[in-house]
Amino acid sequence: MSEQLNLIIVLVAVVAVVGIGAAFFLVRGRKAPKGTYTGPRDANDPAPTLTAEAPTTEAPETGAPVDTPQAPETEVAEEAAGKVFVPIDVPEPVQGRLARLRARLTKSNNVLGKGLLALLSQDKIDEDVWDEIEETLLLADLGTEPTLELVDALRERVKVEGSRDPQRVHDMLREELIKLVDPTMDRNFIPVRHADRPNVIMVVGVNGVGKTTTIGKLARVLVAEDKDVILGAADTFRAAAAEQLATWGDRVGVPTVKSDIDGADPASVAFEAVTAGIEQEVDIVMIDTAGRLQNKVGLMDELGKIKRVIEKKATVDEVLLVLDATTGQNGLNQAKVFSEVVNVTGIVLTKLDGTAKGGIVVAIQRQLGVPVKLVGLGEGPDDLAPFDAAAFVDALLD
């Protein structure tokens, strides 16, 4: 009898231990994997699910973004906490980008420099040669006025120095091109928070220039500089623009303020993003805006409205205009229209490779009187770098 009683006691003890362990596991829940971001979701986001959209990663050879499915363990949602775990990237340091992008520019955009050096190094430079130099500059989208200035300066220096030494010709052309690109312009692109509010950046540009992608890449630049950032998805007219921006933000742990309603008031979204930035004491709020066509007066008016509404809460410290470097004269027309609606303070040139002409940098700066601050030379997430006048010219001439 005592043996049966002892057996019953042992069985009860085992059941109790197993029950306590199971209860502890259920209360504790699954752990998030290391290296994941657990930031809160936006108030107007849909309820989190166990299978979140996979973040975009860079293809190993082409550099183009590709969708990579994630294993179930990499993303875990906690319904009670209203949080979703997303793998977080570590952006490439800003200083490491310029050399890599310069190398890419050297390979793709050196026709301008090489052509000029070949013409200037001839034993005899007559009027026909000067005409070829002028034509080369115009074909490079330099613009009429800058072209005439450069040709006149080169004529004078060749006449005075009379040198045909290749290295001297190279140095002479480099000096004159740097003057045209104008290294004295303020190209600072790392904003500083105000004492009582964040620095606010509006990003504008027509559809197709890579505006939303550029904002995502710029967020990576700022995170690499240890800045706290909030994104505002005020491009409410383009399908999936908000989700695209949020995906970029999730990859580096940057929250996005957005609306789930297509066609929602973009000024309202921008206002809420700035409000959140003030309340959370972040360094920078970046506002994406709808792609604007210069012949759509109503849309351009909406852009002005966004700026006015933001200024009810804070100043708009920077307006970055994103332009496709391959569009040439059309890009110049876009720049002019945007500058009339909002005070453009800086240019971001995308696709400054392939068929892009190096002279577009000079032409845009001359027309707007504002500097090119950032350039994009590829599809990779970190293919955005600060623009440096001397490095740009050296890439053209190397």
N, C-alpha and C positions, 0 to 999 in steps of 0.2 A: 504493500500500500504506500509505504514511504517512498519507494522507488518511482511509483506512478506520479506521486505528488511532486517529486523533484523534477521529473521529466516535463510535467505541465508548467512548472515555474520557469524552467529553461526556455521552453517554447514561447511563453508569454514575453520573456525578456528579449528574445530574438526579434519577435514581431514588433515590440516597442522601439528597439534600436533602428530597425529598418524603416518604421513609420516616421521617426524623428528625422532621419537622413533625407527621406523623400520630401518631407515638408520643408526642410532647410533649402533643398535644391529648388523647389518651386518658388519659394519666397525670394531667393537670391536671383534667380533667373540666369539667362546665358550671359556670359561676359562678352563685351565687345572686343574684337581683335585689336591687337596693338596697331598704332598708326592710323586710327580712325578719328573722324571729327564728330563730335556729339553736340553741335550747336542747336539751338532751338529753331523750330520751323516758323515760317511767317504765319501771322494770325489768320490770313485768308488762304493758306495752302489747303489742299485737300487732305483728308486723313491719311497718315502714313501707312504704307503697306510693307509687307515683308520683302517684296521684290521691288526695289527702287530702280529707276532708270540707270543703266550702267554708264559710268563716266566715260568720256572720250579720251583715248590715248593716242600717242603719236606712232605712226607706222615706222618701222625701223629703217626702211630705205628711202621712201618718198618724202617722209616728214609730214604727210597729210594725216589729218585726224581720222581715226577709224574707231568704230564701236567695238569694245571688247566685253563679252559676257563675263559677269562676275559669279564666282561660286557662291552658294547660299550663305556660307559662313562669313563672307566679307561684308555683308550688310544686314544689320539686325535692327528692327524697329521696336521701340518701347512705347506702346500705346498709352500707358498711364502717364509717362513723362512727356509725351508729345514730341519725341525726338527721333531722328533717323541718323544712322551711322553711315558715313560715306568715306571711302578711302581718300586720304588727303595727299596732295602732291607737295613736293618741296621745289619751288621755282628756282631756276638757275640764277645765280648772282648777276646783278646788272653789269658789273665790270667785265665779266667773262663773255658777254654777248657781242660787244663791239668788234673785237678781233675776228670772231667767227663770221659775223655779218659782213665785215669788210672783205674777208676772203671770198665770200659768195658774190659780193658786188664786183670785185676785181675780175672774176671769171665771166660775168654776164654783161657788164656795163662799160667795158673799156674801149669800145669802138670810138667814142668821142675823143678820148685822150690820145689813143694810138694814132688816129687819123691826123690830129693836129700836130703831134710830134713829127710824123713823117713829112708833112708839108713844110713845117718850119725848119727842118733839118736839110732841105735841099740846097745844093750849091748856089742856085740862083732863085731868088724869090721875086717874081715879077707880078704884074697886075693879075694875070691869070691865076697864079697861086693864091693871091689874096682873095680872089673871088671864090676859089675852092674852100679856103678857110672859112669865109663868111657863110657859104652854103652848108658846110659841115656843122657850124654852130646853129644855124637856123633849123636844120633837120633834127638837131638834138633837143628841140623845144626850148632853146635858151631865150627866145624872144628877140624882137627886132632891136630895141634900144640897148639891152645888155650886149647883144652881138656887135653892134657898131662900137660900143665903148671898148670891148675887148680887142677888136681888130685895130682900132686907133692906138690903143696902148701898146699892142704888140708891134705895130708898124714903127712906132717911135723908138721902142727899145731895140729892135733889130737894126734900125738905122743908126742909132747912137753906138751900140755895142758891136754890131757887125759880126757877132759870133755865130759859128755853125757847130761848135762843139756840142755833141748830143747831151751831155750832162748839163751844160749851161742852158741849152734850149729847154730842157726838162725843168730846170729850176725857175727859169723865167716864166714859162707857161704856168707852173704851179703857183707862183706868187700872184699872177694876175687872176687866175681862176679863184683862188682863195678870197681875193678882194671882192669878186663878184658874189660869191656865196655869203660873204659878210660875217666874219667870225665875231664881230662886236655885238651882234644881236643876243638878247637874253634868251637862252634856250633851256633854262632851268625847268625841269619837269617833275621834280619831287616836291609836292605841295607841303606847306606847314600849317598845322592846326592853329586857329585863332584861340585866344585865351578863353573865350566863352562859347565857342561853336566850332564845328568842323569846317574844313576847307571844302567848298562845293565846286565840282567840275561838271559842266554840261558837255556832252559829246554829240555832235551833229554831223549830218552827211546824208547823201541820197542812198536809196536802196542799192545794194550790189557792190558797194565799195569795201565791205568788210567792217562796218561800224561796230556791230555788236561783238564780233570776234575780237576786234581791236580793244574794246573795253575789257573783255575777259583777259586778254594778254596784258593790258596795262594794270589790271588788278594784281596779276602775278608779279609785275615789276614792283608795285608798291608793297606787296606782302614781303618780297625779298628785301625791301628796305625797312622792314619792321613797322609798317604802318597799319593801323586798324582802319578797315574800309567797309562801307556799306554800298551796295549797288541798288539803283532805282530803275526798275523796268518800265519806263514811260513810253516805250514803243509798243503801244497797245493795239495798233492797227495791223501789224504783221503777225500772221498766225505763228505761234510757237516761239516768238521772239523772247518772251519772258522766260520760258523754260530753257531756251538756249543760254540766256544770260545766267540763269540760276545754276545751270550745270557748270559753267565756267567758274562761278563763285564757289560752288560746293567743292571743287577740286582743290582749292587753296584755303578753304575754311572761311569764306567771305559770305555773309548773309545777303539775301536779295529781297527787297520790298517790291511786291508785285500784286496784280489783280488777276483773279481767275476769269474775269469777264472780258471777252473779246470786245474791243472798241471802247473800253472804259476811258474815262476822262484822263488823259496823260498828265495834265497839270495836277490833278488830285494825287496821282501816284507819286509824282515828283515831290509834292508837298509832304506826303506821308514819309517818304524816304528821308527827307531833310529833318523832319520832326524826330524820326527814330535815331538819326545820327546825333542830334542834339541831346536827346534823352540818354543815349548809350555812351556819349562822350567819345565818339570815334574821331579819328584824325581826318578822314576824307569821305565824302559822299559823291559818288559818280552816277550821273543820270544819263541813261540811254534814251534817245528820242526817236520818233518815227522818221523813216527815210522821207526826205522832202524833195519834191521835184520843183525846180525853180519856176515852172509855169503854173503851179498850183497855189494860187494866192491864199486860199483858205487854210491850207496846210502850213504855209509860212507864217500866217497870222497866229496859228496855234502854237508854233514854236516861240513866238514872242510872248504869248500868254504864259507858257511854262516858265519862262524866265521871270516874268512879273510875279507870278504866284510864289515861286521859290523865294523871291526877295522880300516876301512878307515875313519870312522866318530867318533868312540869312542872306548874305551876299553871294552872288555867283562870281567866284574868284577866277575861274578859267573857263573859256569856251574853246574846245578843241574841235577843229573841222577835219574830218577824215576824208581824204581824197585818194582815188585810184591813180597811181602815177602813170598808168598806161593810157589814160584818156586824153592827154594832151590839152588842146585848146578847150575842149568841153569841160575839163576839170577847172580851167581858169574861169570859165563862165559861171560854174557852180560856186566857186569861191567868192566871186564878186557878189552874187545874189545873197549868199549866207551872211556876208559881212555887212550887208545893208539891213538885215533883220536883227541879228545879234552881234555883239561886239566880239568877233573872233579874235582870240589871243594867241593861238598856236595852231600849227598844221601837223597832222599825222599823215605821212605818205605811205600807203600800202602798195604792195606789188612793185617795189622799186627794183625789179630784176626782169629778166627775160626781155620783153619788147619795150620796157620803159626807157625813156631818154633822160640822161642825167641832167640836162639843162632845165627840166621842169622845176627843179628846186629853186633856181634863180628866178625864173619867170613868176612863180607863185609868190615868192617873197616880195618881189618888186611890185606886183599888182596889189597885194593886200597890205604890205608894210608890216607884216608879222612873220615871225620865224618858223621854219620847219623845226619841230622839237623832237619828233620820233619818226622812225622809219621801220617799215616791215618788209622783210626780204624773203619770206617763206611761209609755209603753212603750219610749222611746228608751234607748240604752245608758247615757247620762249623766243620765237623769231620776231621780237620787237626790241629795238635798241634806241638809245638816245642818239640824236643826230649831232655829229661833230664835223665842222666845216673842213678842217685840215685832213681828217681821216677820209672824208668823202672824196676830196680832190685827189688824195694819194691813191685811193682805190681806182679812180678813173685813169690815172696815169701809169699805174703799175702794170 
